[in-house]
Amino acid sequence: MVVTVSDGISKSYMDNSGAIWVKNGADKRKVTSREEIQRMYRSASLIHGDEIPAKGMTVADLDLEYFKNYFEREYGEKLDNQDLALPALLENMNLMKKGIMNISAALLFSKNPHFRFPVFIVKAVFYPGDDIDESNYIDSRDFTGKLADIFHKSLGFIMGNLNHIQKDQNINAPGLSEIPRISLEELLANALIHRDYFISSPVRIFIFKNRVEIISPGHLPNNLTLENIKKGNSNIRDPVLASYATKLIPYRGLGSGIRRAIKEYPDIDFEDDHEGNMFKVIINRK
């Protein structure tokens, strides 16, 4: 007799005493580690990294002018004309709870998010050859600030270090990037928005002579695979962050970014590294 038990959809499961058990080879064991319980809750989409409280960050850390401009642009009303107090308004927008900002609010709208979260940045290096060189590089930068600032600085770094070619344009036309801008926008936005914010590690960009790599912390969540993300399947790891990112950077959030990037530039490979807990995009240069 063969009995197949499929994965459930409401993990984690507990016995009548509240203990969580997992399969361990031919046996089972009780889960006692907080980190393991946290990983199980994350895989079941019960908790999200972008909703974690940013300890100590209050409305005093908000970049008020930046937020006012965003609010008026998005909702067509002035922030100063709202009846609600600012903390209550932020709570209604899923950016704050009990007077404390969450990770989304800190990354999107705070004055200096990298002071509190120094690992949620982008580290970028341009190497002269095809491999990482510990002693030689052409350009190296750390990009900090709000998520929108990091996105534009990182995109500028990549675009500025690529070749620009004439193709079929006349002699007076500006050169076209060897890798289309739209492909880089989509891949970079995905790396910043869909990274795992439970992992204390930066997004990394490496430019080599033969390729560009964009490496984000966290492998693909849940049942996503390399094949189905190419078909437009998605699983939003950071829903609050994603909902606001569509209004701040070129990101659509419809699961179409990977497809669009490949359509514009097919020579792109992906690596979903579960052991190393990271996702790598490899854009091959011609």
PLY file of the C-alpha trace (Angstrom):
ply
format ascii 1.0
element vertex 286
property float x
property float y
property float z
element edge 285
property int vertex1
property int vertex2
end_header
0.00 0.00 0.00
1.32 3.48 -0.91
-0.17 6.49 0.86
0.71 9.95 -0.44
-0.03 12.93 1.81
0.17 16.28 0.01
1.43 19.44 1.65
-1.32 21.29 3.46
-2.19 24.95 3.00
-2.61 25.98 6.65
0.81 25.29 8.14
2.00 25.07 10.78
0.02 22.22 12.35
-0.13 21.67 16.11
-1.12 18.79 18.33
-3.69 19.17 21.12
-1.03 20.54 23.46
0.03 23.27 20.98
3.34 21.65 19.97
4.48 21.80 16.33
5.94 18.64 14.80
7.90 18.13 11.58
9.07 15.09 9.68
12.68 14.14 10.36
13.70 11.23 8.12
11.67 8.18 9.12
10.80 9.81 12.44
9.40 13.14 13.63
10.60 15.84 15.97
9.17 18.75 17.91
9.97 22.26 16.66
11.49 24.34 19.45
13.63 26.90 17.60
12.08 30.33 17.19
13.86 30.76 13.85
12.41 27.51 12.50
8.89 28.44 13.62
9.36 31.81 11.97
10.44 30.16 8.71
7.36 27.92 8.79
5.07 30.90 9.31
6.78 32.72 6.46
6.37 29.78 4.08
2.66 29.69 4.95
2.40 33.48 4.32
1.29 34.05 7.91
3.91 36.73 8.49
5.67 39.10 6.09
9.05 40.72 6.50
7.83 44.12 5.31
5.30 44.29 8.18
7.82 43.77 10.99
7.97 46.77 13.36
10.97 49.03 12.78
11.80 49.33 16.46
12.17 52.87 17.69
11.02 54.50 14.43
8.10 56.88 14.92
6.55 59.76 12.96
9.63 61.78 13.94
11.61 59.61 11.49
9.20 60.26 8.61
10.48 62.43 5.76
7.41 64.61 6.04
7.82 66.67 2.86
8.50 63.56 0.80
5.44 61.83 2.27
3.27 64.93 1.76
4.21 65.07 -1.91
3.50 61.37 -2.32
0.14 61.64 -0.55
-1.04 64.61 -2.61
0.13 63.06 -5.87
-1.52 59.73 -5.12
-4.77 60.78 -3.45
-5.31 64.28 -4.84
-5.65 65.78 -1.34
-3.28 67.66 0.93
-2.01 65.78 3.95
-2.55 68.82 6.16
-6.28 68.78 5.34
-6.88 65.28 6.70
-9.03 64.87 9.83
-6.95 61.99 11.17
-3.76 62.54 13.11
-0.67 61.42 11.20
-0.03 58.26 13.29
-3.63 57.11 12.78
-3.42 57.84 9.07
-0.21 55.83 8.75
-1.80 52.97 10.64
-4.75 53.00 8.25
-2.27 52.82 5.39
-0.61 49.69 6.91
2.59 51.62 7.52
2.49 51.85 11.30
1.17 50.02 14.33
0.92 51.34 17.86
2.99 54.36 16.94
5.88 52.35 15.44
6.66 52.29 11.73
6.99 48.96 10.00
9.80 47.98 7.62
7.78 49.14 4.60
7.27 52.63 6.01
10.92 52.88 7.00
12.22 51.85 3.59
9.74 53.90 1.60
9.25 57.12 3.55
11.75 57.59 6.39
14.56 60.14 6.31
17.54 57.82 6.60
16.43 54.16 6.61
20.01 52.89 6.28
20.87 54.28 9.72
18.48 51.79 11.31
18.77 49.10 8.62
22.33 49.25 7.27
22.01 45.89 5.48
18.91 46.80 3.45
20.98 48.58 0.82
22.57 47.76 -2.54
26.26 46.99 -2.91
27.48 47.29 -6.49
30.88 46.48 -8.01
32.16 46.64 -11.60
35.01 44.18 -12.20
37.40 44.31 -15.19
37.23 40.57 -15.97
34.77 37.69 -15.84
35.29 36.82 -12.16
35.26 38.50 -8.75
38.63 40.07 -8.11
39.32 40.86 -4.46
42.04 43.39 -5.23
40.95 45.08 -8.48
37.73 46.73 -9.56
36.73 49.54 -11.91
33.88 50.99 -9.84
32.37 50.18 -6.44
29.44 51.86 -4.68
27.06 51.39 -1.76
23.60 52.79 -2.46
21.55 53.95 0.52
18.43 56.00 1.17
14.77 55.42 0.44
13.84 52.47 -1.75
13.09 54.75 -4.72
16.47 56.46 -4.34
18.28 53.11 -4.15
16.47 51.92 -7.26
17.42 54.93 -9.38
21.03 55.05 -8.12
21.48 51.32 -8.78
19.94 51.57 -12.24
22.23 54.50 -13.03
25.26 52.50 -11.89
24.43 49.61 -14.23
23.49 51.80 -17.20
26.57 53.98 -16.75
28.92 50.99 -16.81
27.45 49.26 -19.87
28.37 49.80 -23.48
26.16 52.05 -25.59
25.98 51.15 -29.25
24.71 52.77 -32.43
22.70 49.85 -33.87
20.49 51.21 -36.71
20.48 54.82 -35.51
22.00 57.76 -37.35
25.34 59.18 -36.30
23.82 61.99 -34.20
21.52 59.78 -32.13
22.56 58.84 -28.58
23.81 55.28 -28.21
21.46 52.53 -27.06
22.36 50.47 -24.02
23.60 46.99 -24.88
21.01 45.68 -22.37
17.59 47.38 -22.71
16.72 49.73 -19.86
13.27 48.18 -19.41
14.80 44.75 -18.71
17.12 46.22 -16.08
14.25 48.16 -14.49
12.10 45.06 -14.13
14.87 42.85 -12.74
16.17 45.47 -10.33
12.67 46.29 -9.05
12.03 42.60 -8.42
15.29 42.28 -6.49
14.42 45.20 -4.19
10.74 44.46 -3.65
10.69 40.66 -3.50
13.87 40.09 -1.49
13.54 38.37 1.88
13.60 41.08 4.55
14.07 38.47 7.27
17.63 38.04 5.96
20.20 40.60 7.08
22.03 40.96 3.80
22.18 43.56 1.01
21.13 43.19 -2.60
24.32 42.82 -4.65
25.06 43.93 -8.21
28.13 42.63 -9.99
29.10 43.84 -13.46
31.61 41.64 -15.26
33.04 41.78 -18.75
30.70 39.01 -19.92
27.63 39.42 -17.69
25.69 41.39 -15.09
24.51 39.66 -11.89
21.76 40.88 -9.57
21.65 38.84 -6.37
18.83 39.21 -3.85
18.56 37.54 -0.41
16.04 34.71 -0.22
15.20 31.91 -2.65
11.86 31.77 -4.47
8.98 31.53 -1.95
6.53 28.68 -1.56
5.80 26.72 -4.74
7.37 29.10 -7.25
9.91 27.62 -9.66
12.19 29.07 -12.30
9.89 27.77 -14.99
6.65 29.22 -13.70
8.06 32.68 -12.93
9.06 32.87 -16.60
5.40 32.26 -17.43
4.22 35.12 -15.23
3.42 33.27 -12.01
4.11 35.24 -8.85
3.89 35.02 -5.09
4.23 38.37 -3.36
6.56 37.99 -0.39
6.23 41.62 0.76
2.66 42.73 -0.04
2.69 46.14 1.69
5.98 47.14 0.09
4.81 45.92 -3.31
1.54 47.86 -3.12
3.36 51.17 -2.63
6.28 50.42 -4.94
4.00 50.49 -7.99
3.53 54.22 -7.31
7.16 55.09 -6.63
9.28 53.16 -9.13
8.71 51.48 -12.53
7.11 48.34 -11.11
3.73 46.91 -12.06
3.35 44.07 -9.58
1.35 41.83 -11.91
3.79 38.95 -12.21
4.73 40.16 -15.70
8.13 41.69 -14.92
10.24 38.61 -15.63
8.35 37.93 -18.85
8.78 41.53 -19.96
12.51 41.51 -19.17
13.05 38.30 -21.14
10.97 39.55 -24.07
13.17 42.64 -24.36
16.41 40.72 -23.82
16.15 36.90 -23.98
19.74 36.16 -22.90
18.91 36.08 -19.17
19.48 33.14 -16.80
18.18 32.57 -13.27
19.49 30.61 -10.30
17.26 29.75 -7.33
19.74 28.78 -4.62
17.89 27.17 -1.70
21.05 26.13 0.10
22.56 29.60 -0.09
19.12 31.19 0.38
19.45 33.65 -2.49
18.10 34.32 -5.96
20.45 35.30 -8.77
19.70 36.91 -12.13
22.45 36.57 -14.73
22.21 38.94 -17.70
24.68 37.80 -20.33
26.45 40.54 -22.24
26.90 40.15 -25.98
0 1
1 2
2 3
3 4
4 5
5 6
6 7
7 8
8 9
9 10
10 11
11 12
12 13
13 14
14 15
15 16
16 17
17 18
18 19
19 20
20 21
21 22
22 23
23 24
24 25
25 26
26 27
27 28
28 29
29 30
30 31
31 32
32 33
33 34
34 35
35 36
36 37
37 38
38 39
39 40
40 41
41 42
42 43
43 44
44 45
45 46
46 47
47 48
48 49
49 50
50 51
51 52
52 53
53 54
54 55
55 56
56 57
57 58
58 59
59 60
60 61
61 62
62 63
63 64
64 65
65 66
66 67
67 68
68 69
69 70
70 71
71 72
72 73
73 74
74 75
75 76
76 77
77 78
78 79
79 80
80 81
81 82
82 83
83 84
84 85
85 86
86 87
87 88
88 89
89 90
90 91
91 92
92 93
93 94
94 95
95 96
96 97
97 98
98 99
99 100
100 101
101 102
102 103
103 104
104 105
105 106
106 107
107 108
108 109
109 110
110 111
111 112
112 113
113 114
114 115
115 116
116 117
117 118
118 119
119 120
120 121
121 122
122 123
123 124
124 125
125 126
126 127
127 128
128 129
129 130
130 131
131 132
132 133
133 134
134 135
135 136
136 137
137 138
138 139
139 140
140 141
141 142
142 143
143 144
144 145
145 146
146 147
147 148
148 149
149 150
150 151
151 152
152 153
153 154
154 155
155 156
156 157
157 158
158 159
159 160
160 161
161 162
162 163
163 164
164 165
165 166
166 167
167 168
168 169
169 170
170 171
171 172
172 173
173 174
174 175
175 176
176 177
177 178
178 179
179 180
180 181
181 182
182 183
183 184
184 185
185 186
186 187
187 188
188 189
189 190
190 191
191 192
192 193
193 194
194 195
195 196
196 197
197 198
198 199
199 200
200 201
201 202
202 203
203 204
204 205
205 206
206 207
207 208
208 209
209 210
210 211
211 212
212 213
213 214
214 215
215 216
216 217
217 218
218 219
219 220
220 221
221 222
222 223
223 224
224 225
225 226
226 227
227 228
228 229
229 230
230 231
231 232
232 233
233 234
234 235
235 236
236 237
237 238
238 239
239 240
240 241
241 242
242 243
243 244
244 245
245 246
246 247
247 248
248 249
249 250
250 251
251 252
252 253
253 254
254 255
255 256
256 257
257 258
258 259
259 260
260 261
261 262
262 263
263 264
264 265
265 266
266 267
267 268
268 269
269 270
270 271
271 272
272 273
273 274
274 275
275 276
276 277
277 278
278 279
279 280
280 281
281 282
282 283
283 284
284 285
